[in-house]
């Protein structure tokens, strides 16, 4: 998983509440188990019309926001079904950070597992950041995870809280597999010992299905 340290990028304003996971990535795109290729279908029904043409009014279709890396959204972002494809689609599009006042729990946890930083801020701070994000090409924010700060284009600063363990994992680029591999030496030692004390376990595992 790619490390998240400091991100400076264009912030796109999505001034909507209750953006659910079906809006983020509709159900017809859930057939794949690959984490790549979903960015083109992100917010599909809001980005495209029935003929597959872009809707010019949708924020990510506007020239200033086509390469946005930060999303500033309304309350309760990521609600609905517990599809991990939602953070996959955001990440594949290029979104590394989502800022809102609140997130659905499962979506929030899935973000950390996929290298996306979800930041919960107060309504007052969100209004400030939404205003910054509505500046088009000048809508650049800097998110500093180590300092837990969001800095705006005019020098304003918003601080945020984050669980220390989740912060550590993002800074070091550790997903669940990465965390397990940190214990690789201990796992190997245990398995070698088990081969001596419980050889039948390994014999059974080696048998063809």
N, C-alpha and C positions, 0 to 999 in steps of 0.2 A: 504494500500500500504506500502511496506517495506521502511523504511527510507534509504536514501543514505547519508552517512557521509564521511567516508574514506574507500576506496577500494584498497587493495593490491592484485594483482593477475597476472596471466600470460596474456600477450598481444599477440594476434595472428595478423600477418601481412596479410592483404588482399590488395595487391598492384594492385588494379583495379579501374578505374574511372567508373562513371555512373552505379553503382550497383543498379538496380531497385528493386522494391518490388516484382516483379514476380521472380526474381532471389533469393531473400531472402526467400520467401515462395510461390511456384508455385500455380497457380489458382485451381488445383484439390484438394488442402488441405483447401479450404476456406469454406467448407460446415459446419464446426462446429462453434458454438458461444462460446465454452469454451476456456479459455485462457491457458489451460494446454494440454500437449500432442503434441504440435506442434514442440518442439525442435528437435525431431527425423527427421523432414522433413525440417529443416533449410538448405538453400542452396542445396536443394535436387538434382537438376540436375547437380550441380557441385561436390557434394559429392559422388553420386552413379552412376553406369553405368546402362544400360538398363535391366540388370539382377538383379539389386538391390544390387550389390556388391560395396563395398567402392572403390573409386578411391584413390590410395595411395598418389598421388601427391597433392591432395587438402589439404590446410593448416590445417583444423580442423580434418582431418583424421590422421594427423601425431601425434605420441605419445606425443610429447612435448606440443601440443596445444589442446588435447582432452578436457581439463577442463579449457580452456581459459575463462576469465571473462571480458576481454577488447578486443575490436576489433579496429585495426588501419587500416583505409581504405583510398582509393583515393577520388578524388573530386566528388562532387554531389552524395553523398550516399543517398539511399532511394528514388530516383526519380521514376517516373512511376505512377501507380494507387495508390489511397489513401486507401489502405487496412491496417486496424489496426492489422491484423494478423501478419504483419511484425515485429513490436516490440514484440508482444506476442511470436512469434517463437524465437526471439533472447533471450528474458528473460527466456523462458522455457528451452533453451539450457544452460543458465547460464551466458549470456552476460549482464552485468550491465552498461557498458560504451562503447560508440562508438566514436572514434576520427577521424575526417576528416577535410578537409579545408572548406567544404560546405555540406549542407544537403538540400533535398527538404523540403519545408515548412511544408506540412502536416505530413510527416514522423517525422520531428523534433518535432512538437507539440505533436504527439502521443507518442513519447518516454517519455516526461515528465509526461504524464497522466498515464504511466504504470511503473514508477519507474526506467527508464533507463536515464542515463545522456549522452546526445549528446554534444560533445565538438568540437567547430570549432577553428582551430589554423591556423597559417600562413603556407605557403608551406615550408618555411625553418624549422619551428618547426616540421611539419609533417615528413619531411625527417629524422630528428633526432630520432623521436619516431618510425618511420618505421625501422630504423637501429637497435634500441633497441629491437624491436619486432622480428626481424629476428635472434635473438640469441638462439632460441629454448628454452630449459629448463631454461635458464638464463634470459629469456625475461619477467622479472617481473617489473611492473610499480606500483606506488602508486598514486592514484587520491584522492586528499584532496579537497572536495567541499567547506568546510568552508574557507580554505585559497586560493581556486581557483588555485591550483598547481598540476602539474603532475611531479612526481619525478622518474627519471630513475635509473637503476641498478648501474650506476657509479656515482650517486650523482648529475647528471644534473637536472635542474629544468625548466619547461615550465609553464608559467602562462596563464590563459585563462579568458575570459569575460563570464558573464552569467547574464541574467535578474534577478534582486533581488527577484522578486515575485516567479519566477520559482525555484530559489535557495532555498527560504524559504520552498516552498512546498515539494521539495525533501528532505531537511534536516529533515522536520517534518513528512514525509511520508503521505502527503495529496494529494489525487486525487480529482476529482470533487465532489464525494460523501462525502469525508472527509471534504472538505471545507464547504459543505452545512451543515453537522452535527455540525460544530462549531457554527452554528446559531440555533441549535435545540431549545434552550430555547425561543428565540425571535419568532421562527416559531410557537411554541406551544402557546405562549401568544397571537399572532395574531389570531390563529384559535379559541381559546377560546372566544376572543372578537368578532370574526365574527359570532360564534354560537349565541351570544346574539343579535347582531345588524342585521345579515342577516341569520336567521335560515333556510330560504328556500334553500339557497345554499347547506347546509349540508343535508337537507331532499332529495334534488334532487340527491346528490351524493350517498346517501344510497339506492336509488331505484335500484332493480335488473335490469340488462341489458335485 
